[in-house]
Amino acid sequence: MAIIDRSPSEIVALGEALQRITATDVLALTPQPSFDESTRDGYVFRVIDGSGERVSKYRIVDEIPAGKPSRTILEPGTACRIMTGGCVPEGGERVVPYENCAEGDGVVSITDNSLQVGATFIRKTGSEIAQGERLLGCGVQLEGAHLGLLASCGVHDVSVFVRPSVGYVCTGSELTAATEVLELGQKVSSNSFLLEGLLASVGARPANLGVIKDSEHELLALFAKVVADELDVLITTGGMGPGKYDLVETAFVEAGGKIVFNAISMRPGKSFLFGTLGRTLFFGLPGPPHAVRTLLNTLVGQALLAMQGLKGSWPKRVQVHLQHEIRVKRNDVLRLKDGVLTMDEGRCSVRLAGGLEVGNCFVLLPPGQSHYREAELVEVHLAIDLGAGW
Amino acid sequence: MAIIDRSPSEIVALGEALQRITATDVLALTPQPSFDESTRDGYVFRVIDGSGERVSKYRIVDEIPAGKPSRTILEPGTACRIMTGGCVPEGGERVVPYENCAEGDGVVSITDNSLQVGATFIRKTGSEIAQGERLLGCGVQLEGAHLGLLASCGVHDVSVFVRPSVGYVCTGSELTAATEVLELGQKVSSNSFLLEGLLASVGARPANLGVIKDSEHELLALFAKVVADELDVLITTGGMGPGKYDLVETAFVEAGGKIVFNAISMRPGKSFLFGTLGRTLFFGLPGPPHAVRTLLNTLVGQALLAMQGLKGSWPKRVQVHLQHEIRVKRNDVLRLKDGVLTMDEGRCSVRLAGGLEVGNCFVLLPPGQSHYREAELVEVHLAIDLGAGW
């Protein structure tokens, strides 16, 4: 059994499906267009009369706006006024745009050789999308444009993977919720804001389970609650070091948790626990926000998107040019650094983010290499929380 | 007076500020760290005794976990156990990690020359961020990482621009809401799904005002309601052609609307109205979903983001290489085509999106040029609704 199971699927109405990920192929229930449709304002003609001759003047027998199909059956030598989007009546063979026609006394004549041109200005039923045609594959994240496409093909609801429920807890006796007054030695549990945003970016249903102290008792109570609530995923920050108050791993094992791994050869990642507790996946992250963001983007987000069945792999990995040289003091393991990716003149390049800047990607500096030249290609992981302003 | 005014600002709690855009610079209210903080589990020492001599054994007088500052004043020759994140007590000069110390009988001695190394393992108050330092500029869209940074510096709420209220209406007598049974000649008003998603992507507060018929009466009622409700923006789709049932422009003027322009030399864009109605901005879009998405991305989204004060210009414009040649039949005006942008080996390139594919950018094909070579640089606008799967 895989450790990370695919979420079950559920059926949701299109209006609730934005950003959700499809759990099946989605097929057109109606063809597109669903009727023979005029693509111009003009006249629709029964061109050929009974004897096979073209006629030059046509008696107007009806007017067909969009949305109001006519019961008229066009006989030879008759025409209807028709609007863009109007339903071509039985017997209608072609539409001629009104600018190429002249109307008077209930009769329309065609002023040029419009009957000879190839275009009929009629979109035939199913000419764009056939009934039963595959509109979307499985594993596609639904944007507004996808939903519009589905709606136009008669699809009212869609099967999507259930969004995993993800509880998060900041651990640390020094932490307080943001609204409280900070006393000496205390810190705001700022990771809760970071996690709330990141988890929303990957489609999870985040639940802030608050702040707990470095206390085995409190940690055990947390783990018991998570099992009882059947959370899909639990994330903690802090308490992952080697110190005597770093109790997350001990308490996790005490609570019956099974460790899959408790460190990865990556920085950040030295303090990183992944395990299972009943049916709940557990990610123990270190405390520093930079490490939380990096590990969420690189590892936890990947797991959450995999649970939701997103096709393709996350994070997106791309090779880009370095904008400046980098020298690395310690090159014992893979290091991930905040980066700022830009595109210019057909070239993608990256620089390391400075100071307080929030990057839009993470630059991978593999072990064994200490010097990276300007313009050298490096791999980056795109940040999952890229906003409109990147 | 500019036609597009900046939205007013409002103060929101950090927990409500995700994706909002800052209306002022944001300054650190507390320094970071806010106290002298140990960066290791170990011992904190008063190294120099009264005579200026270093001593080799130190009496342990307290233990300082994170979050529990000690009232102890370290005298010469004394030390405290201290944990990572612990508050350095008065008199503490440096921390030595526990692995470089030996403790026994209430006394700790240092096992190597740790007192000589430069690192004190103490993060001094304000060494990362000074009180009053600028954390963010005006016009930044707030991601989780920004909110975490603000929280860690004592900021509890933030001034952001008000999200514009944007009503949207699909016009067309042939349109029905998605849940109804489609009769001959009718179509689902699929643009409502498209608009809902796109408007959310640009931070607007979308309000679905439903579907209305091609009726001057219904349009006038809509415009009157919009003025009464003081919507910031109204968007309609459809009813923008030259036909006798294309009544949007007529009704808009009749309702007192002022046209700023009613066509742009761009495809799509031939049918595109921008005007003002009281304090409401009005965008009349054509009916085809492709045109709606393109014009929203290129023009309407820009206006909505400008109202919210996003720094920089939207859509992001980048020069990228064509993956294949393009021949254009009609090159009379600028054309925007759905494109799929990829990054590979330091190179950004684009191809035209095919069939039902939803692109992640729009390729600009300027007037006057009929042939674009493979690998030629073209300009693209990034799509605002880029999801995790792009």
Boltz contact constraints between the chains, C-beta under 6 A:
constraints:
  - contact:
      token1: [A, 14]
      token2: [B, 193]
      max_distance: 6.0
  - contact:
      token1: [A, 18]
      token2: [B, 197]
      max_distance: 6.0
  - contact:
      token1: [A, 35]
      token2: [B, 184]
      max_distance: 6.0
  - contact:
      token1: [A, 35]
      token2: [B, 185]
      max_distance: 6.0
  - contact:
      token1: [A, 41]
      token2: [B, 243]
      max_distance: 6.0
  - contact:
      token1: [A, 65]
      token2: [B, 173]
      max_distance: 6.0
  - contact:
      token1: [A, 65]
      token2: [B, 245]
      max_distance: 6.0
  - contact:
      token1: [A, 66]
      token2: [B, 172]
      max_distance: 6.0
  - contact:
      token1: [A, 66]
      token2: [B, 173]
      max_distance: 6.0
  - contact:
      token1: [A, 66]
      token2: [B, 174]
      max_distance: 6.0
  - contact:
      token1: [A, 67]
      token2: [B, 173]
      max_distance: 6.0
  - contact:
      token1: [A, 67]
      token2: [B, 174]
      max_distance: 6.0
  - contact:
      token1: [A, 67]
      token2: [B, 185]
      max_distance: 6.0
  - contact:
      token1: [A, 69]
      token2: [B, 184]
      max_distance: 6.0
  - contact:
      token1: [A, 69]
      token2: [B, 185]
      max_distance: 6.0
  - contact:
      token1: [A, 83]
      token2: [B, 243]
      max_distance: 6.0
  - contact:
      token1: [A, 83]
      token2: [B, 245]
      max_distance: 6.0
  - contact:
      token1: [A, 84]
      token2: [B, 241]
      max_distance: 6.0
  - contact:
      token1: [A, 85]
      token2: [B, 174]
      max_distance: 6.0
  - contact:
      token1: [A, 87]
      token2: [B, 185]
      max_distance: 6.0
  - contact:
      token1: [A, 141]
      token2: [B, 387]
      max_distance: 6.0
  - contact:
      token1: [A, 141]
      token2: [B, 388]
      max_distance: 6.0
  - contact:
      token1: [A, 141]
      token2: [B, 389]
      max_distance: 6.0
  - contact:
      token1: [A, 143]
      token2: [B, 197]
      max_distance: 6.0
  - contact:
      token1: [A, 143]
      token2: [B, 385]
      max_distance: 6.0
  - contact:
      token1: [A, 143]
      token2: [B, 387]
      max_distance: 6.0
  - contact:
      token1: [A, 144]
      token2: [B, 193]
      max_distance: 6.0
  - contact:
      token1: [A, 144]
      token2: [B, 194]
      max_distance: 6.0
  - contact:
      token1: [A, 144]
      token2: [B, 197]
      max_distance: 6.0
  - contact:
      token1: [A, 144]
      token2: [B, 198]
      max_distance: 6.0
  - contact:
      token1: [A, 145]
      token2: [B, 194]
      max_distance: 6.0
  - contact:
      token1: [A, 145]
      token2: [B, 293]
      max_distance: 6.0
  - contact:
      token1: [A, 145]
      token2: [B, 358]
      max_distance: 6.0
  - contact:
      token1: [A, 146]
      token2: [B, 358]
      max_distance: 6.0
  - contact:
      token1: [A, 147]
      token2: [B, 193]
      max_distance: 6.0
  - contact:
      token1: [A, 148]
      token2: [B, 190]
      max_distance: 6.0
  - contact:
      token1: [A, 148]
      token2: [B, 193]
      max_distance: 6.0
  - contact:
      token1: [A, 148]
      token2: [B, 194]
      max_distance: 6.0
  - contact:
      token1: [A, 148]
      token2: [B, 289]
      max_distance: 6.0
  - contact:
      token1: [A, 151]
      token2: [B, 178]
      max_distance: 6.0
  - contact:
      token1: [A, 151]
      token2: [B, 188]
      max_distance: 6.0
  - contact:
      token1: [A, 151]
      token2: [B, 190]
      max_distance: 6.0
  - contact:
      token1: [A, 151]
      token2: [B, 193]
      max_distance: 6.0
  - contact:
      token1: [A, 152]
      token2: [B, 188]
      max_distance: 6.0
  - contact:
      token1: [A, 152]
      token2: [B, 190]
      max_distance: 6.0
  - contact:
      token1: [A, 156]
      token2: [B, 178]
      max_distance: 6.0
  - contact:
      token1: [A, 172]
      token2: [B, 66]
      max_distance: 6.0
  - contact:
      token1: [A, 173]
      token2: [B, 65]
      max_distance: 6.0
  - contact:
      token1: [A, 173]
      token2: [B, 66]
      max_distance: 6.0
  - contact:
      token1: [A, 173]
      token2: [B, 67]
      max_distance: 6.0
  - contact:
      token1: [A, 174]
      token2: [B, 66]
      max_distance: 6.0
  - contact:
      token1: [A, 174]
      token2: [B, 67]
      max_distance: 6.0
  - contact:
      token1: [A, 174]
      token2: [B, 85]
      max_distance: 6.0
  - contact:
      token1: [A, 178]
      token2: [B, 151]
      max_distance: 6.0
  - contact:
      token1: [A, 178]
      token2: [B, 156]
      max_distance: 6.0
  - contact:
      token1: [A, 184]
      token2: [B, 35]
      max_distance: 6.0
  - contact:
      token1: [A, 184]
      token2: [B, 69]
      max_distance: 6.0
  - contact:
      token1: [A, 185]
      token2: [B, 35]
      max_distance: 6.0
  - contact:
      token1: [A, 185]
      token2: [B, 67]
      max_distance: 6.0
  - contact:
      token1: [A, 185]
      token2: [B, 69]
      max_distance: 6.0
  - contact:
      token1: [A, 185]
      token2: [B, 87]
      max_distance: 6.0
  - contact:
      token1: [A, 188]
      token2: [B, 151]
      max_distance: 6.0
  - contact:
      token1: [A, 188]
      token2: [B, 152]
      max_distance: 6.0
  - contact:
      token1: [A, 190]
      token2: [B, 148]
      max_distance: 6.0
  - contact:
      token1: [A, 190]
      token2: [B, 151]
      max_distance: 6.0
  - contact:
      token1: [A, 190]
      token2: [B, 152]
      max_distance: 6.0
  - contact:
      token1: [A, 193]
      token2: [B, 14]
      max_distance: 6.0
  - contact:
      token1: [A, 193]
      token2: [B, 144]
      max_distance: 6.0
  - contact:
      token1: [A, 193]
      token2: [B, 147]
      max_distance: 6.0
  - contact:
      token1: [A, 193]
      token2: [B, 148]
      max_distance: 6.0
  - contact:
      token1: [A, 193]
      token2: [B, 151]
      max_distance: 6.0
  - contact:
      token1: [A, 194]
      token2: [B, 144]
      max_distance: 6.0
  - contact:
      token1: [A, 194]
      token2: [B, 145]
      max_distance: 6.0
  - contact:
      token1: [A, 194]
      token2: [B, 148]
      max_distance: 6.0
  - contact:
      token1: [A, 197]
      token2: [B, 18]
      max_distance: 6.0
  - contact:
      token1: [A, 197]
      token2: [B, 143]
      max_distance: 6.0
  - contact:
      token1: [A, 197]
      token2: [B, 144]
      max_distance: 6.0
  - contact:
      token1: [A, 198]
      token2: [B, 144]
      max_distance: 6.0
  - contact:
      token1: [A, 241]
      token2: [B, 84]
      max_distance: 6.0
  - contact:
      token1: [A, 243]
      token2: [B, 41]
      max_distance: 6.0
  - contact:
      token1: [A, 243]
      token2: [B, 83]
      max_distance: 6.0
  - contact:
      token1: [A, 245]
      token2: [B, 65]
      max_distance: 6.0
  - contact:
      token1: [A, 245]
      token2: [B, 83]
      max_distance: 6.0
  - contact:
      token1: [A, 289]
      token2: [B, 148]
      max_distance: 6.0
  - contact:
      token1: [A, 293]
      token2: [B, 145]
      max_distance: 6.0
  - contact:
      token1: [A, 310]
      token2: [B, 389]
      max_distance: 6.0
  - contact:
      token1: [A, 318]
      token2: [B, 343]
      max_distance: 6.0
  - contact:
      token1: [A, 319]
      token2: [B, 345]
      max_distance: 6.0
  - contact:
      token1: [A, 319]
      token2: [B, 346]
      max_distance: 6.0
  - contact:
      token1: [A, 320]
      token2: [B, 346]
      max_distance: 6.0
  - contact:
      token1: [A, 321]
      token2: [B, 346]
      max_distance: 6.0
  - contact:
      token1: [A, 343]
      token2: [B, 318]
      max_distance: 6.0
  - contact:
      token1: [A, 343]
      token2: [B, 348]
      max_distance: 6.0
  - contact:
      token1: [A, 345]
      token2: [B, 319]
      max_distance: 6.0
  - contact:
      token1: [A, 346]
      token2: [B, 319]
      max_distance: 6.0
  - contact:
      token1: [A, 346]
      token2: [B, 320]
      max_distance: 6.0
  - contact:
      token1: [A, 346]
      token2: [B, 321]
      max_distance: 6.0
  - contact:
      token1: [A, 346]
      token2: [B, 348]
      max_distance: 6.0
  - contact:
      token1: [A, 346]
      token2: [B, 377]
      max_distance: 6.0
  - contact:
      token1: [A, 348]
      token2: [B, 343]
      max_distance: 6.0
  - contact:
      token1: [A, 348]
      token2: [B, 346]
      max_distance: 6.0
  - contact:
      token1: [A, 348]
      token2: [B, 348]
      max_distance: 6.0
  - contact:
      token1: [A, 358]
      token2: [B, 145]
      max_distance: 6.0
  - contact:
      token1: [A, 358]
      token2: [B, 146]
      max_distance: 6.0
  - contact:
      token1: [A, 377]
      token2: [B, 346]
      max_distance: 6.0
  - contact:
      token1: [A, 385]
      token2: [B, 143]
      max_distance: 6.0
  - contact:
      token1: [A, 387]
      token2: [B, 141]
      max_distance: 6.0
  - contact:
      token1: [A, 387]
      token2: [B, 143]
      max_distance: 6.0
  - contact:
      token1: [A, 388]
      token2: [B, 141]
      max_distance: 6.0
  - contact:
      token1: [A, 389]
      token2: [B, 141]
      max_distance: 6.0
  - contact:
      token1: [A, 389]
      token2: [B, 310]
      max_distance: 6.0
